[in-house]
Amino acid sequence: MMKKIDISILGLGNLGTAFFEGLRKNNNVNLHLYEENEGTRKSLLKLYDTKILPNIEFIDSGILILCIKPQNIRDFFESSSNKIGENVLICSPVAGLEIETINQYVENKIIRIMPNLLIRENNGLIPFVKNYDGDYLNFINVALSFLGNTEEFDEELFALITAISGSGPAWFYELSNQLVNSATKLGMNENDATNLIKGLIKALPNLINEDDTFDELVNKVKSPKGTTEAGLNSLIVDNFDNIIFNAIHQATNRSIEISTELKNE
Ligand SMILES: NC(=O)c1ccc[n+]([C@@H]2O[C@H](COP(=O)([O-])OP(=O)(O)OC[C@H]3O[C@@H](n4cnc5c(N)ncnc54)[C@H](OP(=O)(O)O)[C@@H]3O)[C@@H](O)[C@H]2O)c1
């Protein structure tokens, strides 16, 4: 039988909880949970029969996943880097945090990833980059691949990946928000509109074939002089392409800015 791998999750906010939910179904993994915030600990303990410590004690093996915000990174390493054994693999999903910056604090092996919340459903997309050869501790094979599709990218692309994929769910949620708002303004009650849009989002994956481009998918919905075409033409007039480009550009720039802030601190 395979030896279980020890995974410590530091910070049980949105992403840490998603890791916990996704990984707790994995029999090859032992989870160790850490969350500083007492309120968060209490609400999680109402939901799960598990153990959560406020801070890490010495970790001498396995993987440590950093699920804390960029602004907490410096404090964490300054107070706790001596609690991370040299054989521990550090996994960082922290936006903007470069491998080189982590290496200023510790010399461990590091894997930088940029997942999104779909890892909760084991349906995530997990771009990664690492500073070591092979699959140390089988982390990619046993744990990351269990949470979704993994793919290696150059670290230079991480700011853009963070914008389109890490923040990705938010773009679709905000579009949905605006669809609901429009329907409400045009006379539908908010509940009905929300339910219709949620139903639509849930059904969408069934309509997407691997080979289709998004242009082709749009074309399948649109017919000449029809309702969809009327709406799409309005999007063109209102420069929808620019609106989206600017949002992704801003998000990418913010990620680059965070990298610089973390380096300079
Ligand atoms: N959310 C996403 O979809 C997503 C996607 C990709 C990457 N990320 C990255 O994942 C990281 C976490 O994001 P999040 O949205 O999960 O943030 P979050 O909801 O704020 O969760 C962070 C949690 O960690 C706790 N914490 C902070 N310092 C700690 C420490 N030293 N020890 C133990 N617990 C500590 C925080 O407590 P307090 O509230 O008391 O500070 C908070 O409960 C960020 O760096 C982000 O860039 C997030």
The ligand as an SDF file (V2000), in Angstrom:
LIG
                    3D

 48 52  0  0  0  0  0  0  0  0999 V2000
   -9.8870   32.8440   -3.4560 N   0  0  0  0  0  0  0  0  0  0  0  0
   -9.4850   32.4050   -4.6230 C   0  0  0  0  0  0  0  0  0  0  0  0
  -10.2780   32.0630   -5.5150 O   0  0  0  0  0  0  0  0  0  0  0  0
   -8.0090   32.2530   -4.9140 C   0  0  0  0  0  0  0  0  0  0  0  0
   -7.6030   31.7110   -6.1630 C   0  0  0  0  0  0  0  0  0  0  0  0
   -6.2230   31.5570   -6.4130 C   0  0  0  0  0  0  0  0  0  0  0  0
   -5.2920   31.9510   -5.4550 C   0  0  0  0  0  0  0  0  0  0  0  0
   -5.7300   32.5060   -4.2900 N   0  0  0  0  0  0  0  0  0  0  0  0
   -4.7100   32.8900   -3.2870 C   0  0  0  0  0  0  0  0  0  0  0  0
   -4.9490   32.1450   -2.1190 O   0  0  0  0  0  0  0  0  0  0  0  0
   -4.6190   32.9070   -0.9710 C   0  0  0  0  0  0  0  0  0  0  0  0
   -5.7830   32.8600    0.0110 C   0  0  0  0  0  0  0  0  0  0  0  0
   -6.9260   33.5030   -0.5770 O   0  0  0  0  0  0  0  0  0  0  0  0
   -8.3560   33.4350    0.1200 P   0  0  0  0  0  0  0  0  0  0  0  0
   -9.3140   34.0430   -0.8210 O   0  0  0  0  0  0  0  0  0  0  0  0
   -8.5910   32.0440    0.5890 O   0  0  0  0  0  0  0  0  0  0  0  0
   -8.1060   34.4030    1.3840 O   0  0  0  0  0  0  0  0  0  0  0  0
   -8.9320   34.4270    2.7450 P   0  0  0  0  0  0  0  0  0  0  0  0
  -10.3320   33.9860    2.5170 O   0  0  0  0  0  0  0  0  0  0  0  0
   -8.6750   35.7610    3.3710 O   0  0  0  0  0  0  0  0  0  0  0  0
   -8.2360   33.2920    3.6460 O   0  0  0  0  0  0  0  0  0  0  0  0
   -7.0180   33.4200    4.3130 C   0  0  0  0  0  0  0  0  0  0  0  0
   -7.2100   32.8600    5.7340 C   0  0  0  0  0  0  0  0  0  0  0  0
   -5.9300   32.6210    6.3350 O   0  0  0  0  0  0  0  0  0  0  0  0
   -5.9440   33.1410    7.6770 C   0  0  0  0  0  0  0  0  0  0  0  0
   -4.5560   33.4370    8.0480 N   0  0  0  0  0  0  0  0  0  0  0  0
   -3.8030   34.5290    7.7420 C   0  0  0  0  0  0  0  0  0  0  0  0
   -2.5520   34.3940    8.2320 N   0  0  0  0  0  0  0  0  0  0  0  0
   -2.4920   33.1800    8.8520 C   0  0  0  0  0  0  0  0  0  0  0  0
   -1.4670   32.4580    9.5420 C   0  0  0  0  0  0  0  0  0  0  0  0
   -0.2280   32.9580    9.6690 N   0  0  0  0  0  0  0  0  0  0  0  0
   -1.7590   31.2370   10.0480 N   0  0  0  0  0  0  0  0  0  0  0  0
   -2.9970   30.7110    9.9150 C   0  0  0  0  0  0  0  0  0  0  0  0
   -4.0100   31.3530    9.2670 N   0  0  0  0  0  0  0  0  0  0  0  0
   -3.7600   32.5670    8.7400 C   0  0  0  0  0  0  0  0  0  0  0  0
   -6.8290   34.3500    7.5520 C   0  0  0  0  0  0  0  0  0  0  0  0
   -7.2910   34.7800    8.8160 O   0  0  0  0  0  0  0  0  0  0  0  0
   -7.7360   36.3560    8.9460 P   0  0  0  0  0  0  0  0  0  0  0  0
   -9.0020   36.4930    8.1970 O   0  0  0  0  0  0  0  0  0  0  0  0
   -7.8850   36.5460   10.4240 O   0  0  0  0  0  0  0  0  0  0  0  0
   -6.6160   37.1640    8.3460 O   0  0  0  0  0  0  0  0  0  0  0  0
   -7.9510   33.8250    6.6520 C   0  0  0  0  0  0  0  0  0  0  0  0
   -8.9250   33.1070    7.3770 O   0  0  0  0  0  0  0  0  0  0  0  0
   -4.2900   34.3190   -1.4410 C   0  0  0  0  0  0  0  0  0  0  0  0
   -2.9010   34.5020   -1.3840 O   0  0  0  0  0  0  0  0  0  0  0  0
   -4.7810   34.3540   -2.8760 C   0  0  0  0  0  0  0  0  0  0  0  0
   -3.9270   35.1370   -3.7000 O   0  0  0  0  0  0  0  0  0  0  0  0
   -7.0510   32.6480   -3.9800 C   0  0  0  0  0  0  0  0  0  0  0  0
  1  2  1  0
  2  3  2  0
  2  4  1  0
  4  5  1  0
  4 48  2  0
  5  6  2  0
  6  7  1  0
  7  8  2  0
  8  9  1  0
  8 48  1  0
  9 10  1  0
  9 46  1  0
 10 11  1  0
 11 12  1  0
 11 44  1  0
 12 13  1  0
 13 14  1  0
 14 15  2  0
 14 16  1  0
 14 17  1  0
 17 18  1  0
 18 19  2  0
 18 20  1  0
 18 21  1  0
 21 22  1  0
 22 23  1  0
 23 24  1  0
 23 42  1  0
 24 25  1  0
 25 26  1  0
 25 36  1  0
 26 27  1  0
 26 35  1  0
 27 28  2  0
 28 29  1  0
 29 30  1  0
 29 35  2  0
 30 31  1  0
 30 32  2  0
 32 33  1  0
 33 34  2  0
 34 35  1  0
 36 37  1  0
 36 42  1  0
 37 38  1  0
 38 39  2  0
 38 40  1  0
 38 41  1  0
 42 43  1  0
 44 45  1  0
 44 46  1  0
 46 47  1  0
M  CHG  2   8   1  16  -1
M  END
$$$$
